[in-house]
Amino acid sequence: MTLLAWATVITGAYIVYPWYRATPPPDALSLTGYPQRLLLSSPSTIAWHSIGME
């Protein structure tokens, strides 16, 4: 159980979180590859960012 907990922490901190915070280039036409910016781009989805990251 301890190994599973550490694997979850390491995966979240070093794989998922950097991918989530990726910054799109200024000329990006689609934000689908940049989840944080996609959530923050619409008033109806901003709460999902607040719930998941705060």
N, CA, C and O atoms as a Tripos MOL2 file, in Angstrom:
@<TRIPOS>MOLECULE
protein
  216   215    54     0     0
PROTEIN
NO_CHARGES

@<TRIPOS>ATOM
      1 N           0.8200   -1.1750    0.0000 N.3       1 MET1
      2 CA          0.0000    0.0000    0.0000 C.3       1 MET1
      3 C           0.8760    1.2540    0.0000 C.2       1 MET1
      4 O           0.5550    2.2420   -0.6620 O.2       1 MET1
      5 N           1.9540    1.2100    0.7270 N.am      2 THR2
      6 CA          2.8610    2.3600    0.7610 C.3       2 THR2
      7 C           3.4730    2.6040   -0.6110 C.2       2 THR2
      8 O           3.5680    3.7520   -1.0450 O.2       2 THR2
      9 N           3.8820    1.5590   -1.2930 N.am      3 LEU3
     10 CA          4.4540    1.7140   -2.6310 C.3       3 LEU3
     11 C           3.4320    2.2790   -3.6110 C.2       3 LEU3
     12 O           3.7750    3.1010   -4.4600 O.2       3 LEU3
     13 N           2.2020    1.8530   -3.5000 N.am      4 LEU4
     14 CA          1.1480    2.3790   -4.3550 C.3       4 LEU4
     15 C           0.9170    3.8710   -4.0950 C.2       4 LEU4
     16 O           0.7250    4.6470   -5.0310 O.2       4 LEU4
     17 N           0.9380    4.2580   -2.8340 N.am      5 ALA5
     18 CA          0.7720    5.6760   -2.4920 C.3       5 ALA5
     19 C           1.9180    6.5110   -3.0560 C.2       5 ALA5
     20 O           1.6800    7.5750   -3.6270 O.2       5 ALA5
     21 N           3.1490    6.0460   -2.9060 N.am      6 TRP6
     22 CA          4.3010    6.7870   -3.4530 C.3       6 TRP6
     23 C           4.2640    6.8290   -4.9730 C.2       6 TRP6
     24 O           4.6100    7.8490   -5.5690 O.2       6 TRP6
     25 N           3.8550    5.7550   -5.6010 N.am      7 ALA7
     26 CA          3.7510    5.7410   -7.0650 C.3       7 ALA7
     27 C           2.7170    6.7640   -7.5400 C.2       7 ALA7
     28 O           2.9110    7.4170   -8.5650 O.2       7 ALA7
     29 N           1.6340    6.8990   -6.8010 N.am      8 THR8
     30 CA          0.6110    7.8810   -7.1320 C.3       8 THR8
     31 C           1.1500    9.2970   -6.9970 C.2       8 THR8
     32 O           0.9050   10.1350   -7.8650 O.2       8 THR8
     33 N           1.8690    9.5740   -5.9380 N.am      9 VAL9
     34 CA          2.4500   10.9040   -5.7170 C.3       9 VAL9
     35 C           3.4670   11.2360   -6.8020 C.2       9 VAL9
     36 O           3.4390   12.3290   -7.3670 O.2       9 VAL9
     37 N           4.3540   10.3120   -7.0910 N.am     10 ILE10
     38 CA          5.3940   10.5610   -8.0990 C.3      10 ILE10
     39 C           4.7750   10.7450   -9.4870 C.2      10 ILE10
     40 O           5.1740   11.6370  -10.2350 O.2      10 ILE10
     41 N           3.8130    9.9090   -9.8220 N.am     11 THR11
     42 CA          3.1520   10.0440  -11.1160 C.3      11 THR11
     43 C           2.4500   11.3850  -11.2360 C.2      11 THR11
     44 O           2.5480   12.0460  -12.2700 O.2      11 THR11
     45 N           1.7530   11.7900  -10.2060 N.am     12 GLY12
     46 CA          1.0470   13.0620  -10.2420 C.3      12 GLY12
     47 C           1.9830   14.2540  -10.2950 C.2      12 GLY12
     48 O           1.7280   15.2130  -11.0240 O.2      12 GLY12
     49 N           3.0610   14.2020   -9.5310 N.am     13 ALA13
     50 CA          3.9720   15.3440   -9.4450 C.3      13 ALA13
     51 C           4.8670   15.4940  -10.6660 C.2      13 ALA13
     52 O           5.1700   16.6150  -11.0770 O.2      13 ALA13
     53 N           5.2900   14.3850  -11.2480 N.am     14 TYR14
     54 CA          6.2870   14.4730  -12.3200 C.3      14 TYR14
     55 C           5.7650   14.1270  -13.7170 C.2      14 TYR14
     56 O           6.4620   14.3640  -14.7030 O.2      14 TYR14
     57 N           4.5700   13.5800  -13.8190 N.am     15 ILE15
     58 CA          4.0280   13.2390  -15.1410 C.3      15 ILE15
     59 C           2.7540   14.0440  -15.4180 C.2      15 ILE15
     60 O           2.6720   14.7370  -16.4320 O.2      15 ILE15
     61 N           1.7830   13.9610  -14.5460 N.am     16 VAL16
     62 CA          0.4840   14.5900  -14.8010 C.3      16 VAL16
     63 C           0.5400   16.1000  -14.6230 C.2      16 VAL16
     64 O           0.0600   16.8330  -15.4890 O.2      16 VAL16
     65 N           1.1110   16.5860  -13.5280 N.am     17 TYR17
     66 CA          1.1020   18.0210  -13.2480 C.3      17 TYR17
     67 C           1.8540   18.8460  -14.2950 C.2      17 TYR17
     68 O           1.3150   19.8640  -14.7290 O.2      17 TYR17
     69 N           3.0540   18.4780  -14.7260 N.am     18 PRO18
     70 CA          3.7000   19.2650  -15.7850 C.3      18 PRO18
     71 C           2.9060   19.2490  -17.0970 C.2      18 PRO18
     72 O           2.8670   20.2600  -17.7980 O.2      18 PRO18
     73 N           2.2870   18.1430  -17.4330 N.am     19 TRP19
     74 CA          1.4650   18.0660  -18.6390 C.3      19 TRP19
     75 C           0.2550   18.9900  -18.4970 C.2      19 TRP19
     76 O          -0.1250   19.6640  -19.4540 O.2      19 TRP19
     77 N          -0.3450   19.0220  -17.3220 N.am     20 TYR20
     78 CA         -1.5060   19.8670  -17.0840 C.3      20 TYR20
     79 C          -1.1430   21.3490  -17.2080 C.2      20 TYR20
     80 O          -1.9280   22.1360  -17.7380 O.2      20 TYR20
     81 N           0.0280   21.7270  -16.7280 N.am     21 ARG21
     82 CA          0.4240   23.1380  -16.7280 C.3      21 ARG21
     83 C           1.1450   23.5790  -17.9870 C.2      21 ARG21
     84 O           1.6380   24.7070  -18.0290 O.2      21 ARG21
     85 N           1.2290   22.7670  -18.9880 N.am     22 ALA22
     86 CA          1.9330   23.1310  -20.2250 C.3      22 ALA22
     87 C           1.3790   24.4460  -20.7820 C.2      22 ALA22
     88 O           0.1690   24.6730  -20.7910 O.2      22 ALA22
     89 N           2.2800   25.2910  -21.2380 N.am     23 THR23
     90 CA          1.8980   26.5900  -21.7830 C.3      23 THR23
     91 C           1.8030   26.5060  -23.3020 C.2      23 THR23
     92 O           2.7590   26.1060  -23.9660 O.2      23 THR23
     93 N           0.6620   26.8780  -23.8450 N.am     24 PRO24
     94 CA          0.5130   26.8190  -25.3060 C.3      24 PRO24
     95 C           1.3160   27.9340  -25.9870 C.2      24 PRO24
     96 O           1.5250   28.9960  -25.4010 O.2      24 PRO24
     97 N           1.7570   27.6930  -27.2060 N.am     25 PRO25
     98 CA          2.4280   28.7680  -27.9420 C.3      25 PRO25
     99 C           1.4300   29.8810  -28.2680 C.2      25 PRO25
    100 O           0.2260   29.6320  -28.3290 O.2      25 PRO25
    101 N           1.9190   31.0950  -28.4770 N.am     26 PRO26
    102 CA          1.0030   32.2230  -28.7450 C.3      26 PRO26
    103 C           0.0970   32.0230  -29.9640 C.2      26 PRO26
    104 O          -1.0040   32.5710  -30.0110 O.2      26 PRO26
    105 N           0.5460   31.2510  -30.9360 N.am     27 ASP27
    106 CA         -0.2590   31.0650  -32.1490 C.3      27 ASP27
    107 C          -1.0820   29.7760  -32.1420 C.2      27 ASP27
    108 O          -1.5140   29.3220  -33.2020 O.2      27 ASP27
    109 N          -1.3070   29.1800  -30.9690 N.am     28 ALA28
    110 CA         -2.0800   27.9360  -30.8730 C.3      28 ALA28
    111 C          -3.5420   28.1910  -31.2390 C.2      28 ALA28
    112 O          -4.1840   29.0880  -30.6930 O.2      28 ALA28
    113 N          -4.0480   27.4010  -32.1560 N.am     29 LEU29
    114 CA         -5.4490   27.5310  -32.5750 C.3      29 LEU29
    115 C          -6.3830   26.6960  -31.7100 C.2      29 LEU29
    116 O          -7.5570   27.0330  -31.5530 O.2      29 LEU29
    117 N          -5.8680   25.6120  -31.1530 N.am     30 SER30
    118 CA         -6.6770   24.7210  -30.3370 C.3      30 SER30
    119 C          -5.9960   24.5250  -28.9840 C.2      30 SER30
    120 O          -4.7800   24.3490  -28.9090 O.2      30 SER30
    121 N          -6.7800   24.5570  -27.9370 N.am     31 LEU31
    122 CA         -6.2390   24.3650  -26.5930 C.3      31 LEU31
    123 C          -6.4520   22.9490  -26.0680 C.2      31 LEU31
    124 O          -6.2860   22.7130  -24.8710 O.2      31 LEU31
    125 N          -6.8090   22.0130  -26.9200 N.am     32 THR32
    126 CA         -7.1000   20.6570  -26.4460 C.3      32 THR32
    127 C          -5.8800   19.9620  -25.8540 C.2      32 THR32
    128 O          -6.0440   19.0790  -25.0120 O.2      32 THR32
    129 N          -4.6750   20.3200  -26.2540 N.am     33 GLY33
    130 CA         -3.4720   19.7150  -25.7000 C.3      33 GLY33
    131 C          -2.9470   20.4260  -24.4680 C.2      33 GLY33
    132 O          -1.8970   20.0620  -23.9390 O.2      33 GLY33
    133 N          -3.6710   21.4440  -24.0050 N.am     34 TYR34
    134 CA         -3.2560   22.2640  -22.8670 C.3      34 TYR34
    135 C          -4.4220   22.3650  -21.8850 C.2      34 TYR34
    136 O          -5.1450   23.3620  -21.8930 O.2      34 TYR34
    137 N          -4.6170   21.3490  -21.0410 N.am     35 PRO35
    138 CA         -5.8300   21.2550  -20.2290 C.3      35 PRO35
    139 C          -6.0680   22.4370  -19.2900 C.2      35 PRO35
    140 O          -7.2110   22.8690  -19.1330 O.2      35 PRO35
    141 N          -5.0340   22.9610  -18.6710 N.am     36 GLN36
    142 CA         -5.2480   24.0820  -17.7600 C.3      36 GLN36
    143 C          -5.8010   25.2940  -18.5100 C.2      36 GLN36
    144 O          -6.7720   25.9100  -18.0690 O.2      36 GLN36
    145 N          -5.1940   25.6310  -19.6260 N.am     37 ARG37
    146 CA         -5.6510   26.7860  -20.4070 C.3      37 ARG37
    147 C          -7.0420   26.5430  -20.9980 C.2      37 ARG37
    148 O          -7.8330   27.4750  -21.1430 O.2      37 ARG37
    149 N          -7.3280   25.3060  -21.3330 N.am     38 LEU38
    150 CA         -8.6570   24.9760  -21.8640 C.3      38 LEU38
    151 C          -9.7250   25.1990  -20.7950 C.2      38 LEU38
    152 O         -10.7780   25.7700  -21.0790 O.2      38 LEU38
    153 N          -9.4570   24.7510  -19.5680 N.am     39 LEU39
    154 CA        -10.4180   24.9570  -18.4920 C.3      39 LEU39
    155 C         -10.5870   26.4330  -18.1630 C.2      39 LEU39
    156 O         -11.6990   26.8830  -17.8860 O.2      39 LEU39
    157 N          -9.5030   27.1830  -18.1910 N.am     40 LEU40
    158 CA         -9.5670   28.5990  -17.8410 C.3      40 LEU40
    159 C         -10.1060   29.4760  -18.9730 C.2      40 LEU40
    160 O         -10.3640   30.6610  -18.7600 O.2      40 LEU40
    161 N         -10.2780   28.9210  -20.1550 N.am     41 SER41
    162 CA        -10.7190   29.7160  -21.2990 C.3      41 SER41
    163 C         -12.2280   29.9670  -21.3220 C.2      41 SER41
    164 O         -12.6930   30.8160  -22.0820 O.2      41 SER41
    165 N         -12.9850   29.2620  -20.5210 N.am     42 SER42
    166 CA        -14.4340   29.4080  -20.5320 C.3      42 SER42
    167 C         -14.9440   29.6330  -19.1070 C.2      42 SER42
    168 O         -14.5460   28.9160  -18.1890 O.2      42 SER42
    169 N         -15.8180   30.6200  -18.9140 N.am     43 PRO43
    170 CA        -16.3650   30.8490  -17.5730 C.3      43 PRO43
    171 C         -17.1110   29.6390  -16.9990 C.2      43 PRO43
    172 O         -17.2020   29.4860  -15.7810 O.2      43 PRO43
    173 N         -17.6340   28.7970  -17.8630 N.am     44 SER44
    174 CA        -18.3780   27.6370  -17.3720 C.3      44 SER44
    175 C         -17.4770   26.4920  -16.9030 C.2      44 SER44
    176 O         -17.9620   25.5550  -16.2700 O.2      44 SER44
    177 N         -16.1880   26.5490  -17.1970 N.am     45 THR45
    178 CA        -15.2850   25.4630  -16.7820 C.3      45 THR45
    179 C         -14.2080   25.9140  -15.7950 C.2      45 THR45
    180 O         -13.3930   25.1010  -15.3590 O.2      45 THR45
    181 N         -14.1950   27.1810  -15.4430 N.am     46 ILE46
    182 CA        -13.1780   27.6680  -14.4990 C.3      46 ILE46
    183 C         -13.2920   26.9510  -13.1570 C.2      46 ILE46
    184 O         -12.2730   26.6890  -12.5190 O.2      46 ILE46
    185 N         -14.4890   26.6340  -12.7210 N.am     47 ALA47
    186 CA        -14.6800   25.9590  -11.4380 C.3      47 ALA47
    187 C         -13.9970   24.5950  -11.4120 C.2      47 ALA47
    188 O         -13.5300   24.1700  -10.3550 O.2      47 ALA47
    189 N         -13.9260   23.9040  -12.5350 N.am     48 TRP48
    190 CA        -13.2590   22.5960  -12.5620 C.3      48 TRP48
    191 C         -11.7790   22.7460  -12.2310 C.2      48 TRP48
    192 O         -11.2110   21.8970  -11.5450 O.2      48 TRP48
    193 N         -11.1530   23.8110  -12.7080 N.am     49 HIS49
    194 CA         -9.7470   24.0560  -12.3680 C.3      49 HIS49
    195 C          -9.6200   24.3250  -10.8710 C.2      49 HIS49
    196 O          -8.7170   23.7990  -10.2220 O.2      49 HIS49
    197 N         -10.5100   25.1330  -10.3240 N.am     50 SER50
    198 CA        -10.4660   25.4610   -8.8930 C.3      50 SER50
    199 C         -10.6740   24.2240   -8.0310 C.2      50 SER50
    200 O          -9.9860   24.0490   -7.0260 O.2      50 SER50
    201 N         -11.6020   23.3740   -8.4070 N.am     51 ILE51
    202 CA        -11.8820   22.1650   -7.6320 C.3      51 ILE51
    203 C         -10.6890   21.2090   -7.6770 C.2      51 ILE51
    204 O         -10.2840   20.6740   -6.6450 O.2      51 ILE51
    205 N         -10.1340   20.9970   -8.8530 N.am     52 GLY52
    206 CA         -9.0680   20.0120   -9.0010 C.3      52 GLY52
    207 C          -7.7050   20.4600   -8.5210 C.2      52 GLY52
    208 O          -6.8920   19.6280   -8.1170 O.2      52 GLY52
    209 N          -7.4330   21.7590   -8.5570 N.am     53 MET53
    210 CA         -6.0780   22.2050   -8.2630 C.3      53 MET53
    211 C          -5.9470   22.9930   -6.9640 C.2      53 MET53
    212 O          -4.8280   23.3370   -6.5830 O.2      53 MET53
    213 N          -6.9990   23.2820   -6.2970 N.am     54 GLU54
    214 CA         -6.8830   24.1000   -5.0790 C.3      54 GLU54
    215 C          -7.1340   23.3210   -3.8370 C.2      54 GLU54
    216 O          -7.0720   23.8740   -2.7390 O.2      54 GLU54
@<TRIPOS>BOND
     1     1     2 1
     2     2     3 1
     3     3     4 2
     4     3     5 am
     5     5     6 1
     6     6     7 1
     7     7     8 2
     8     7     9 am
     9     9    10 1
    10    10    11 1
    11    11    12 2
    12    11    13 am
    13    13    14 1
    14    14    15 1
    15    15    16 2
    16    15    17 am
    17    17    18 1
    18    18    19 1
    19    19    20 2
    20    19    21 am
    21    21    22 1
    22    22    23 1
    23    23    24 2
    24    23    25 am
    25    25    26 1
    26    26    27 1
    27    27    28 2
    28    27    29 am
    29    29    30 1
    30    30    31 1
    31    31    32 2
    32    31    33 am
    33    33    34 1
    34    34    35 1
    35    35    36 2
    36    35    37 am
    37    37    38 1
    38    38    39 1
    39    39    40 2
    40    39    41 am
    41    41    42 1
    42    42    43 1
    43    43    44 2
    44    43    45 am
    45    45    46 1
    46    46    47 1
    47    47    48 2
    48    47    49 am
    49    49    50 1
    50    50    51 1
    51    51    52 2
    52    51    53 am
    53    53    54 1
    54    54    55 1
    55    55    56 2
    56    55    57 am
    57    57    58 1
    58    58    59 1
    59    59    60 2
    60    59    61 am
    61    61    62 1
    62    62    63 1
    63    63    64 2
    64    63    65 am
    65    65    66 1
    66    66    67 1
    67    67    68 2
    68    67    69 am
    69    69    70 1
    70    70    71 1
    71    71    72 2
    72    71    73 am
    73    73    74 1
    74    74    75 1
    75    75    76 2
    76    75    77 am
    77    77    78 1
    78    78    79 1
    79    79    80 2
    80    79    81 am
    81    81    82 1
    82    82    83 1
    83    83    84 2
    84    83    85 am
    85    85    86 1
    86    86    87 1
    87    87    88 2
    88    87    89 am
    89    89    90 1
    90    90    91 1
    91    91    92 2
    92    91    93 am
    93    93    94 1
    94    94    95 1
    95    95    96 2
    96    95    97 am
    97    97    98 1
    98    98    99 1
    99    99   100 2
   100    99   101 am
   101   101   102 1
   102   102   103 1
   103   103   104 2
   104   103   105 am
   105   105   106 1
   106   106   107 1
   107   107   108 2
   108   107   109 am
   109   109   110 1
   110   110   111 1
   111   111   112 2
   112   111   113 am
   113   113   114 1
   114   114   115 1
   115   115   116 2
   116   115   117 am
   117   117   118 1
   118   118   119 1
   119   119   120 2
   120   119   121 am
   121   121   122 1
   122   122   123 1
   123   123   124 2
   124   123   125 am
   125   125   126 1
   126   126   127 1
   127   127   128 2
   128   127   129 am
   129   129   130 1
   130   130   131 1
   131   131   132 2
   132   131   133 am
   133   133   134 1
   134   134   135 1
   135   135   136 2
   136   135   137 am
   137   137   138 1
   138   138   139 1
   139   139   140 2
   140   139   141 am
   141   141   142 1
   142   142   143 1
   143   143   144 2
   144   143   145 am
   145   145   146 1
   146   146   147 1
   147   147   148 2
   148   147   149 am
   149   149   150 1
   150   150   151 1
   151   151   152 2
   152   151   153 am
   153   153   154 1
   154   154   155 1
   155   155   156 2
   156   155   157 am
   157   157   158 1
   158   158   159 1
   159   159   160 2
   160   159   161 am
   161   161   162 1
   162   162   163 1
   163   163   164 2
   164   163   165 am
   165   165   166 1
   166   166   167 1
   167   167   168 2
   168   167   169 am
   169   169   170 1
   170   170   171 1
   171   171   172 2
   172   171   173 am
   173   173   174 1
   174   174   175 1
   175   175   176 2
   176   175   177 am
   177   177   178 1
   178   178   179 1
   179   179   180 2
   180   179   181 am
   181   181   182 1
   182   182   183 1
   183   183   184 2
   184   183   185 am
   185   185   186 1
   186   186   187 1
   187   187   188 2
   188   187   189 am
   189   189   190 1
   190   190   191 1
   191   191   192 2
   192   191   193 am
   193   193   194 1
   194   194   195 1
   195   195   196 2
   196   195   197 am
   197   197   198 1
   198   198   199 1
   199   199   200 2
   200   199   201 am
   201   201   202 1
   202   202   203 1
   203   203   204 2
   204   203   205 am
   205   205   206 1
   206   206   207 1
   207   207   208 2
   208   207   209 am
   209   209   210 1
   210   210   211 1
   211   211   212 2
   212   211   213 am
   213   213   214 1
   214   214   215 1
   215   215   216 2
@<TRIPOS>SUBSTRUCTURE
     1 MET1         2 RESIDUE 1 A MET
     2 THR2         6 RESIDUE 1 A THR
     3 LEU3        10 RESIDUE 1 A LEU
     4 LEU4        14 RESIDUE 1 A LEU
     5 ALA5        18 RESIDUE 1 A ALA
     6 TRP6        22 RESIDUE 1 A TRP
     7 ALA7        26 RESIDUE 1 A ALA
     8 THR8        30 RESIDUE 1 A THR
     9 VAL9        34 RESIDUE 1 A VAL
    10 ILE10       38 RESIDUE 1 A ILE
    11 THR11       42 RESIDUE 1 A THR
    12 GLY12       46 RESIDUE 1 A GLY
    13 ALA13       50 RESIDUE 1 A ALA
    14 TYR14       54 RESIDUE 1 A TYR
    15 ILE15       58 RESIDUE 1 A ILE
    16 VAL16       62 RESIDUE 1 A VAL
    17 TYR17       66 RESIDUE 1 A TYR
    18 PRO18       70 RESIDUE 1 A PRO
    19 TRP19       74 RESIDUE 1 A TRP
    20 TYR20       78 RESIDUE 1 A TYR
    21 ARG21       82 RESIDUE 1 A ARG
    22 ALA22       86 RESIDUE 1 A ALA
    23 THR23       90 RESIDUE 1 A THR
    24 PRO24       94 RESIDUE 1 A PRO
    25 PRO25       98 RESIDUE 1 A PRO
    26 PRO26      102 RESIDUE 1 A PRO
    27 ASP27      106 RESIDUE 1 A ASP
    28 ALA28      110 RESIDUE 1 A ALA
    29 LEU29      114 RESIDUE 1 A LEU
    30 SER30      118 RESIDUE 1 A SER
    31 LEU31      122 RESIDUE 1 A LEU
    32 THR32      126 RESIDUE 1 A THR
    33 GLY33      130 RESIDUE 1 A GLY
    34 TYR34      134 RESIDUE 1 A TYR
    35 PRO35      138 RESIDUE 1 A PRO
    36 GLN36      142 RESIDUE 1 A GLN
    37 ARG37      146 RESIDUE 1 A ARG
    38 LEU38      150 RESIDUE 1 A LEU
    39 LEU39      154 RESIDUE 1 A LEU
    40 LEU40      158 RESIDUE 1 A LEU
    41 SER41      162 RESIDUE 1 A SER
    42 SER42      166 RESIDUE 1 A SER
    43 PRO43      170 RESIDUE 1 A PRO
    44 SER44      174 RESIDUE 1 A SER
    45 THR45      178 RESIDUE 1 A THR
    46 ILE46      182 RESIDUE 1 A ILE
    47 ALA47      186 RESIDUE 1 A ALA
    48 TRP48      190 RESIDUE 1 A TRP
    49 HIS49      194 RESIDUE 1 A HIS
    50 SER50      198 RESIDUE 1 A SER
    51 ILE51      202 RESIDUE 1 A ILE
    52 GLY52      206 RESIDUE 1 A GLY
    53 MET53      210 RESIDUE 1 A MET
    54 GLU54      214 RESIDUE 1 A GLU
